[in-house]
Amino acid sequence: MTRTRDFHRFHRWTAQLRRRSLRNALPEPREGELQPTYPVSEVRCREWQRDQLHDLTELEEREAIA
C-alpha cells in the first residue's frame, strides 16, 4: 500500500474507535436500541453475590460429607 493510503486508513480507523467510545459513553440509549431492565452494576453485584453463596454452599456440603 502507498503511504497516503496507509495514512488515510489509519485515521479512518482511529476516528471509528473514537466514535465508538463516544457512543458507549452516552448515558441515554440510542434510537432503536433496547434498554436494559437493570443497571449493569446491579446485575454484576447480584451475580457476584450468587457466586459467593454457591461457593459457601459447596464448602458446607464438602464439610458435611467429610
N, C-alpha and C positions, 0 to 999 in steps of 0.2 A: 504494500500500500504506500501511497505517497505520503509525504509528511503532512500536507494540508488535510488530506482525508483523515489521517490518524488524529490530527488536532481537532477537527470538527466532530468526529465520532466520540472522542473523549469528552468534549464539552457537552454534547447531547446526553451522554451517559451521566455526567455529574449533575446536569440540570434535571434529569429524570429522578436521580436519587434525592435531590433537594426537594422536588415537588412531592415525592412520596413521603419524605419525612415531615413536610409541612402538612400534608393531608392527614397523616397519623396523629399530628399534634392538635388537630382541630377538636374542640370539645363536643360540638354538635354533629349529629350524623349527617351524611351527605344524602342528597335526594336519591330515593330508590334503594337505600341501604337499610337493612334490618337493624332494629335497635336491640341491644342485649337486654334481657329481662332483669338481670342482676349486674351490679358493678363487678368488674373483673377482680378487684381487690377482695371483695366479699366472697367470691367464688374460690379464689386461691386460699383464703383463710379457712373457709369451710372444708375444702378438700384436705388441707394440712391437718386440721383437727380430726377429720375422719381417718386419715392415715395414722395419726398418733394413737387414736383409740383402737384401731385394728392391731397395731403393734403391741399395745398393752394387753389386749385380749389374747393374742397369740402367746405372749410371755406367761400370762396366768395359766393358760391351758398346758403349756410345757411344764410349768412348776407343779401343776395338779397331777400330771401323769407321772412325773419323777418321784 
